[in-house]
């Protein structure tokens, strides 16, 4: 099993540019989560999907952030336009059932730097 | 809002000493999970506790869930350098069956 796959692993961009982060969950997992991690704010849940449907996006910072899950094997998190304060490590995680009663498997993360 | 707190934020111990991190929730939890994140790595699931008063052990690690299901602890006996990392508790509130709330984590340093 390849685990959760995220790309790119590192992204450096300039303020105002669009950034797209990608995630492939573990095959068969029904839930997918996007997190942001910074020193100041720790690990924050941005949004999660159950069976490809967004359930709770209350953690999405503002309208510049959007996430999609067009099918069970792919999700994107987009930031448009990006700002320096968006610099962080973004993790995608998947879980085997449509519930968080099971463990979450985290991907390696995407380290985003916005200059 | 619902919050999960952890103390201490940082802990430095001499190798061989014990270590404990405490997790407290502002609301009653359905269950609680613990994760470990090595420096530069990603969180990795350690364990899940479901029952009130539950105690589980994994080698030198002991996990406990409070009777009121609002607090939890992780105790490491005789720390080793491989224990270095940040330990997160993650609670699922009884009123929100899907949403996991992570604590801020306790960063453990082990001095050889």
Interface residues (C-beta under 8 A of the other chain):
Chain A: X31 X33 X35 X42 X43 X44 X45 X48 X50 X55 X56 X91 X93 X98 X99 X100 X101 X102 X103 X104 X105 X106 X107 X108 X109
Chain B: X30 X31 X33 X35 X41 X42 X43 X44 X45 X48 X88 X90 X92 X97 X98 X99 X100 X101 X102 X103 X104 X105
